[in-house]
Amino acid sequence: MCYFDMIDFGESLAHEVALIATDENRNLAPDHIAWEALNFRRLMRDPFELAQYPLLMSISTLTIRYSKAGATFFLLRRNPAKVAIAGGMLSVFPTGVFQPASVLPAPNSPDFNLWRNVMREYSEEYLGNPEHDGGGSPIDYENEEPFRSLDAARKDGRIRAYCLGVGVDALNYVGDVLTVAVFEAETFDYIFGNMVKYNDEGEVDAEEFTFDGSTVERLLTTESMAPSGAACLRLAWLHHAEIAPTIA
């Protein structure tokens, strides 16, 4: 499907809720929300009947930098002028729609791979490289950087990637594969030594967050977190003993 098939559908759901959830003075009134008033949403009935609507999956990745001193992670403040979803919110990054890097034919569908999709988003969101939006040539993942270094590090265990689950946003029915990637500190610093402060989707938060229970809880209870980012944090901490077993 096309990206905007998903956006047109999801934004219609979200705007319908926003309209119902405000009073005549445009003040937030969540008690106004009633199933009977959500005409468009009622047409869909069940968000898990996936044949009924365009569900284009994204991949959201919590990136953890891990050393003997501890584990940390970064978050992105999504710029509402640059993104269609979760504008103004904090979220894990990279995140991006699961789609081909190029519409040009390539043997064995090299882009039909979750990890390669994540690598492309690292290239764009951590290093500021141009987006692979389908219009260019296929990527040579074995020889082009940073893909070669990322792939080699994952194969020899310096990067460990996990799938935490798959979720559907209750507001706009946007789907996400929720993942976490744990980098050894030296590998992270080598690949992302020129990490950008701003990218095409927002600004990297100035704080390097400690991956521990109190920080995760503080972010989930006091910050405006994008749903996919919140889910990644909650699930990663739930499984932190498997993800980073030396973290208390």
C-alpha positions as YAML, in Angstrom:
chain: A
units: angstrom
residues:
- id: 1
  name: MET
  ca: [0.00, 0.00, 0.00]
- id: 2
  name: CYS
  ca: [1.01, 3.66, -0.07]
- id: 3
  name: TYR
  ca: [2.18, 5.60, 2.97]
- id: 4
  name: PHE
  ca: [-0.62, 8.13, 2.61]
- id: 5
  name: ASP
  ca: [-3.29, 5.43, 2.53]
- id: 6
  name: MET
  ca: [-2.33, 4.77, 6.12]
- id: 7
  name: ILE
  ca: [-2.02, 8.46, 7.01]
- id: 8
  name: ASP
  ca: [-5.38, 9.42, 5.49]
- id: 9
  name: PHE
  ca: [-7.13, 6.66, 7.40]
- id: 10
  name: GLY
  ca: [-5.33, 7.09, 10.72]
- id: 11
  name: GLU
  ca: [-5.60, 10.87, 10.77]
- id: 12
  name: SER
  ca: [-9.34, 10.64, 10.10]
- id: 13
  name: LEU
  ca: [-9.71, 8.43, 13.18]
- id: 14
  name: ALA
  ca: [-7.59, 10.77, 15.31]
- id: 15
  name: HIS
  ca: [-9.31, 13.97, 14.20]
- id: 16
  name: GLU
  ca: [-12.72, 12.47, 14.83]
- id: 17
  name: VAL
  ca: [-11.73, 11.72, 18.42]
- id: 18
  name: ALA
  ca: [-10.20, 15.19, 18.82]
- id: 19
  name: LEU
  ca: [-13.43, 16.81, 17.60]
- id: 20
  name: ILE
  ca: [-15.60, 14.80, 19.97]
- id: 21
  name: ALA
  ca: [-13.20, 15.31, 22.91]
- id: 22
  name: THR
  ca: [-13.52, 19.10, 22.95]
- id: 23
  name: ASP
  ca: [-16.31, 21.34, 24.17]
- id: 24
  name: GLU
  ca: [-17.84, 24.34, 22.40]
- id: 25
  name: ASN
  ca: [-14.87, 26.49, 23.54]
- id: 26
  name: ARG
  ca: [-12.38, 23.95, 22.19]
- id: 27
  name: ASN
  ca: [-11.30, 22.93, 25.68]
- id: 28
  name: LEU
  ca: [-10.37, 19.31, 26.27]
- id: 29
  name: ALA
  ca: [-13.37, 17.35, 27.52]
- id: 30
  name: PRO
  ca: [-12.50, 13.63, 27.37]
- id: 31
  name: ASP
  ca: [-15.76, 12.71, 29.09]
- id: 32
  name: HIS
  ca: [-17.52, 13.78, 25.86]
- id: 33
  name: ILE
  ca: [-16.08, 10.78, 24.03]
- id: 34
  name: ALA
  ca: [-18.77, 8.20, 23.37]
- id: 35
  name: TRP
  ca: [-18.72, 5.22, 21.05]
- id: 36
  name: GLU
  ca: [-22.01, 6.32, 19.50]
- id: 37
  name: ALA
  ca: [-20.44, 9.61, 18.37]
- id: 38
  name: LEU
  ca: [-17.46, 8.03, 16.62]
- id: 39
  name: ASN
  ca: [-19.12, 7.29, 13.30]
- id: 40
  name: PHE
  ca: [-16.00, 6.58, 11.28]
- id: 41
  name: ARG
  ca: [-14.41, 4.45, 13.99]
- id: 42
  name: ARG
  ca: [-17.59, 2.42, 14.35]
- id: 43
  name: LEU
  ca: [-17.33, 1.44, 10.69]
- id: 44
  name: MET
  ca: [-14.10, -0.39, 11.50]
- id: 45
  name: ARG
  ca: [-15.41, -2.15, 14.61]
- id: 46
  name: ASP
  ca: [-12.34, -4.28, 15.36]
- id: 47
  name: PRO
  ca: [-8.77, -2.95, 14.90]
- id: 48
  name: PHE
  ca: [-7.51, -6.53, 14.71]
- id: 49
  name: GLU
  ca: [-9.57, -7.30, 11.61]
- id: 50
  name: LEU
  ca: [-6.59, -6.33, 9.50]
- id: 51
  name: ALA
  ca: [-8.24, -6.87, 6.14]
- id: 52
  name: GLN
  ca: [-10.63, -3.98, 6.81]
- id: 53
  name: TYR
  ca: [-8.18, -1.06, 6.71]
- id: 54
  name: PRO
  ca: [-4.67, -0.06, 5.54]
- id: 55
  name: LEU
  ca: [-2.20, -1.10, 8.23]
- id: 56
  name: LEU
  ca: [1.30, -0.07, 7.17]
- id: 57
  name: MET
  ca: [3.78, -1.19, 9.82]
- id: 58
  name: SER
  ca: [6.60, 0.91, 11.20]
- id: 59
  name: ILE
  ca: [9.58, -0.33, 13.20]
- id: 60
  name: SER
  ca: [10.39, 1.58, 16.40]
- id: 61
  name: THR
  ca: [13.73, 0.85, 18.04]
- id: 62
  name: LEU
  ca: [14.91, 1.69, 21.54]
- id: 63
  name: THR
  ca: [18.69, 2.01, 21.20]
- id: 64
  name: ILE
  ca: [20.73, 1.20, 24.32]
- id: 65
  name: ARG
  ca: [24.44, 2.01, 24.67]
- id: 66
  name: TYR
  ca: [25.88, -0.55, 27.07]
- id: 67
  name: SER
  ca: [29.18, -0.58, 28.98]
- id: 68
  name: LYS
  ca: [30.53, -1.72, 32.34]
- id: 69
  name: ALA
  ca: [29.57, 1.70, 33.68]
- id: 70
  name: GLY
  ca: [25.90, 1.10, 32.83]
- id: 71
  name: ALA
  ca: [23.35, 1.44, 30.08]
- id: 72
  name: THR
  ca: [21.97, 4.63, 28.55]
- id: 73
  name: PHE
  ca: [19.67, 5.62, 25.71]
- id: 74
  name: PHE
  ca: [18.61, 8.67, 23.70]
- id: 75
  name: LEU
  ca: [15.17, 9.99, 22.80]
- id: 76
  name: LEU
  ca: [13.99, 12.21, 19.96]
- id: 77
  name: ARG
  ca: [11.62, 15.16, 20.36]
- id: 78
  name: ARG
  ca: [9.48, 14.84, 17.24]
- id: 79
  name: ASN
  ca: [9.02, 18.15, 15.43]
- id: 80
  name: PRO
  ca: [5.29, 18.66, 14.67]
- id: 81
  name: ALA
  ca: [6.23, 20.68, 11.57]
- id: 82
  name: LYS
  ca: [8.12, 17.71, 10.13]
- id: 83
  name: VAL
  ca: [6.18, 14.59, 11.12]
- id: 84
  name: ALA
  ca: [2.61, 13.41, 10.61]
- id: 85
  name: ILE
  ca: [2.41, 11.27, 13.75]
- id: 86
  name: ALA
  ca: [3.26, 12.03, 17.42]
- id: 87
  name: GLY
  ca: [4.39, 15.61, 16.76]
- id: 88
  name: GLY
  ca: [5.84, 17.34, 19.81]
- id: 89
  name: MET
  ca: [6.23, 14.06, 21.69]
- id: 90
  name: LEU
  ca: [9.32, 12.24, 22.88]
- id: 91
  name: SER
  ca: [9.97, 8.88, 21.30]
- id: 92
  name: VAL
  ca: [12.59, 6.22, 20.84]
- id: 93
  name: PHE
  ca: [14.48, 6.39, 17.60]
- id: 94
  name: PRO
  ca: [15.15, 5.37, 14.96]
- id: 95
  name: THR
  ca: [11.65, 4.66, 13.77]
- id: 96
  name: GLY
  ca: [10.42, 4.26, 10.24]
- id: 97
  name: VAL
  ca: [7.89, 2.64, 7.95]
- id: 98
  name: PHE
  ca: [8.74, -0.86, 6.73]
- id: 99
  name: GLN
  ca: [9.12, -0.21, 3.03]
- id: 100
  name: PRO
  ca: [11.64, -0.67, 0.21]
- id: 101
  name: ALA
  ca: [14.65, 1.60, -0.05]
- id: 102
  name: SER
  ca: [14.17, 1.65, -3.82]
- id: 103
  name: VAL
  ca: [11.33, 0.93, -6.19]
- id: 104
  name: LEU
  ca: [13.85, -0.29, -8.77]
- id: 105
  name: PRO
  ca: [13.90, -4.08, -9.20]
- id: 106
  name: ALA
  ca: [16.60, -5.90, -7.25]
- id: 107
  name: PRO
  ca: [17.29, -9.64, -6.95]
- id: 108
  name: ASN
  ca: [15.97, -11.52, -3.91]
- id: 109
  name: SER
  ca: [14.12, -8.49, -2.49]
- id: 110
  name: PRO
  ca: [17.05, -7.19, -0.37]
- id: 111
  name: ASP
  ca: [14.85, -4.68, 1.48]
- id: 112
  name: PHE
  ca: [12.32, -7.25, 2.69]
- id: 113
  name: ASN
  ca: [14.20, -7.55, 5.98]
- id: 114
  name: LEU
  ca: [13.44, -5.96, 9.35]
- id: 115
  name: TRP
  ca: [17.07, -5.40, 10.35]
- id: 116
  name: ARG
  ca: [17.93, -3.73, 7.05]
- id: 117
  name: ASN
  ca: [14.98, -1.40, 7.52]
- id: 118
  name: VAL
  ca: [16.31, -0.50, 10.99]
- id: 119
  name: MET
  ca: [19.80, 0.08, 9.59]
- id: 120
  name: ARG
  ca: [18.44, 2.51, 7.00]
- id: 121
  name: GLU
  ca: [16.71, 4.46, 9.75]
- id: 122
  name: TYR
  ca: [19.96, 4.60, 11.77]
- id: 123
  name: SER
  ca: [21.67, 6.02, 8.70]
- id: 124
  name: GLU
  ca: [19.01, 8.71, 8.33]
- id: 125
  name: GLU
  ca: [18.14, 9.58, 11.93]
- id: 126
  name: TYR
  ca: [21.48, 9.15, 13.74]
- id: 127
  name: LEU
  ca: [23.88, 10.24, 10.99]
- id: 128
  name: GLY
  ca: [21.69, 12.64, 9.00]
- id: 129
  name: ASN
  ca: [22.13, 10.84, 5.69]
- id: 130
  name: PRO
  ca: [19.51, 11.36, 2.96]
- id: 131
  name: GLU
  ca: [16.35, 9.30, 3.25]
- id: 132
  name: HIS
  ca: [16.06, 6.22, 1.09]
- id: 133
  name: ASP
  ca: [12.58, 7.16, -0.07]
- id: 134
  name: GLY
  ca: [12.25, 4.74, -2.96]
- id: 135
  name: GLY
  ca: [13.49, 7.01, -5.71]
- id: 136
  name: GLY
  ca: [17.16, 6.06, -5.72]
- id: 137
  name: SER
  ca: [19.22, 3.01, -6.51]
- id: 138
  name: PRO
  ca: [19.08, -0.17, -4.39]
- id: 139
  name: ILE
  ca: [21.45, -0.21, -1.40]
- id: 140
  name: ASP
  ca: [24.57, -2.35, -1.45]
- id: 141
  name: TYR
  ca: [24.26, -3.46, 2.18]
- id: 142
  name: GLU
  ca: [27.47, -5.51, 2.11]
- id: 143
  name: ASN
  ca: [29.72, -2.64, 1.04]
- id: 144
  name: GLU
  ca: [28.05, 0.70, 1.81]
- id: 145
  name: GLU
  ca: [28.43, 2.38, 5.19]
- id: 146
  name: PRO
  ca: [27.06, 2.47, 7.81]
- id: 147
  name: PHE
  ca: [25.28, -0.73, 6.75]
- id: 148
  name: ARG
  ca: [28.44, -2.83, 6.48]
- id: 149
  name: SER
  ca: [29.60, -1.87, 10.00]
- id: 150
  name: LEU
  ca: [26.16, -2.27, 11.55]
- id: 151
  name: ASP
  ca: [25.66, -5.68, 9.98]
- id: 152
  name: ALA
  ca: [29.11, -6.92, 10.98]
- id: 153
  name: ALA
  ca: [28.61, -5.77, 14.57]
- id: 154
  name: ARG
  ca: [25.28, -7.54, 14.82]
- id: 155
  name: LYS
  ca: [26.67, -10.76, 13.37]
- id: 156
  name: ASP
  ca: [29.52, -10.92, 15.89]
- id: 157
  name: GLY
  ca: [27.41, -9.94, 18.90]
- id: 158
  name: ARG
  ca: [28.51, -6.34, 19.46]
- id: 159
  name: ILE
  ca: [24.93, -5.35, 18.64]
- id: 160
  name: ARG
  ca: [22.08, -7.46, 19.97]
- id: 161
  name: ALA
  ca: [18.62, -6.86, 18.51]
- id: 162
  name: TYR
  ca: [15.35, -8.06, 20.03]
- id: 163
  name: CYS
  ca: [11.70, -7.90, 19.01]
- id: 164
  name: LEU
  ca: [9.56, -6.85, 21.97]
- id: 165
  name: GLY
  ca: [6.21, -7.29, 20.27]
- id: 166
  name: VAL
  ca: [3.83, -5.77, 17.74]
- id: 167
  name: GLY
  ca: [1.27, -3.11, 18.64]
- id: 168
  name: VAL
  ca: [-1.54, -1.06, 17.16]
- id: 169
  name: ASP
  ca: [-2.03, 2.52, 18.38]
- id: 170
  name: ALA
  ca: [-5.48, 2.79, 19.94]
- id: 171
  name: LEU
  ca: [-6.01, 6.33, 18.61]
- id: 172
  name: ASN
  ca: [-5.08, 6.09, 14.94]
- id: 173
  name: TYR
  ca: [-4.62, 2.34, 14.31]
- id: 174
  name: VAL
  ca: [-1.00, 2.81, 13.25]
- id: 175
  name: GLY
  ca: [0.99, -0.41, 13.62]
- id: 176
  name: ASP
  ca: [4.48, -0.79, 15.06]
- id: 177
  name: VAL
  ca: [7.00, -3.57, 15.39]
- id: 178
  name: LEU
  ca: [8.53, -2.73, 18.79]
- id: 179
  name: THR
  ca: [12.24, -3.50, 19.01]
- id: 180
  name: VAL
  ca: [15.36, -2.80, 21.06]
- id: 181
  name: ALA
  ca: [18.99, -2.80, 19.95]
- id: 182
  name: VAL
  ca: [21.77, -3.05, 22.54]
- id: 183
  name: PHE
  ca: [25.14, -1.67, 21.37]
- id: 184
  name: GLU
  ca: [28.46, -2.22, 23.06]
- id: 185
  name: ALA
  ca: [29.69, 1.27, 23.90]
- id: 186
  name: GLU
  ca: [32.78, 1.11, 21.67]
- id: 187
  name: THR
  ca: [30.69, -0.02, 18.72]
- id: 188
  name: PHE
  ca: [28.09, 2.70, 19.28]
- id: 189
  name: ASP
  ca: [30.78, 5.39, 19.55]
- id: 190
  name: TYR
  ca: [32.58, 4.15, 16.44]
- id: 191
  name: ILE
  ca: [29.51, 3.98, 14.20]
- id: 192
  name: PHE
  ca: [27.73, 7.04, 15.58]
- id: 193
  name: GLY
  ca: [30.72, 9.22, 16.39]
- id: 194
  name: ASN
  ca: [29.19, 11.95, 14.22]
- id: 195
  name: MET
  ca: [25.67, 11.57, 15.56]
- id: 196
  name: VAL
  ca: [23.52, 14.57, 14.64]
- id: 197
  name: LYS
  ca: [21.62, 16.73, 17.08]
- id: 198
  name: TYR
  ca: [18.84, 17.45, 14.59]
- id: 199
  name: ASN
  ca: [17.44, 15.19, 11.90]
- id: 200
  name: ASP
  ca: [14.56, 15.36, 9.44]
- id: 201
  name: GLU
  ca: [12.07, 14.36, 12.15]
- id: 202
  name: GLY
  ca: [13.11, 16.36, 15.19]
- id: 203
  name: GLU
  ca: [15.73, 17.13, 17.81]
- id: 204
  name: VAL
  ca: [17.72, 14.65, 19.87]
- id: 205
  name: ASP
  ca: [16.98, 15.32, 23.54]
- id: 206
  name: ALA
  ca: [20.00, 16.77, 25.34]
- id: 207
  name: GLU
  ca: [19.75, 14.20, 28.14]
- id: 208
  name: GLU
  ca: [21.40, 10.81, 27.78]
- id: 209
  name: PHE
  ca: [18.93, 8.77, 29.82]
- id: 210
  name: THR
  ca: [20.00, 6.01, 32.19]
- id: 211
  name: PHE
  ca: [18.29, 2.72, 31.45]
- id: 212
  name: ASP
  ca: [16.90, 1.91, 34.87]
- id: 213
  name: GLY
  ca: [13.48, 1.46, 36.44]
- id: 214
  name: SER
  ca: [13.18, 4.93, 37.96]
- id: 215
  name: THR
  ca: [14.09, 6.70, 34.72]
- id: 216
  name: VAL
  ca: [11.70, 4.60, 32.66]
- id: 217
  name: GLU
  ca: [8.89, 5.24, 35.15]
- id: 218
  name: ARG
  ca: [9.62, 8.98, 35.24]
- id: 219
  name: LEU
  ca: [9.47, 9.24, 31.47]
- id: 220
  name: LEU
  ca: [6.25, 7.24, 31.24]
- id: 221
  name: THR
  ca: [4.48, 9.25, 33.94]
- id: 222
  name: THR
  ca: [5.76, 12.80, 33.46]
- id: 223
  name: GLU
  ca: [6.60, 13.15, 29.76]
- id: 224
  name: SER
  ca: [4.44, 13.25, 26.67]
- id: 225
  name: MET
  ca: [5.64, 10.00, 25.10]
- id: 226
  name: ALA
  ca: [4.67, 8.70, 21.68]
- id: 227
  name: PRO
  ca: [2.70, 5.48, 22.15]
- id: 228
  name: SER
  ca: [5.21, 3.31, 20.30]
- id: 229
  name: GLY
  ca: [8.08, 4.81, 22.30]
- id: 230
  name: ALA
  ca: [6.25, 4.30, 25.57]
- id: 231
  name: ALA
  ca: [5.57, 0.68, 24.65]
- id: 232
  name: CYS
  ca: [9.22, 0.08, 23.78]
- id: 233
  name: LEU
  ca: [10.38, 1.51, 27.10]
- id: 234
  name: ARG
  ca: [7.82, -0.41, 29.14]
- id: 235
  name: LEU
  ca: [8.52, -3.73, 27.43]
- id: 236
  name: ALA
  ca: [12.30, -3.28, 27.38]
- id: 237
  name: TRP
  ca: [12.37, -2.67, 31.11]
- id: 238
  name: LEU
  ca: [10.00, -5.58, 31.70]
- id: 239
  name: HIS
  ca: [12.54, -7.80, 29.94]
- id: 240
  name: HIS
  ca: [15.71, -6.01, 31.04]
- id: 241
  name: ALA
  ca: [17.12, -9.13, 32.69]
- id: 242
  name: GLU
  ca: [17.29, -10.80, 29.28]
- id: 243
  name: ILE
  ca: [18.27, -7.67, 27.34]
- id: 244
  name: ALA
  ca: [21.06, -6.46, 29.67]
- id: 245
  name: PRO
  ca: [21.41, -9.04, 32.45]
- id: 246
  name: THR
  ca: [23.95, -7.10, 34.56]
- id: 247
  name: ILE
  ca: [21.56, -4.15, 35.05]
- id: 248
  name: ALA
  ca: [20.06, -4.20, 38.53]
...
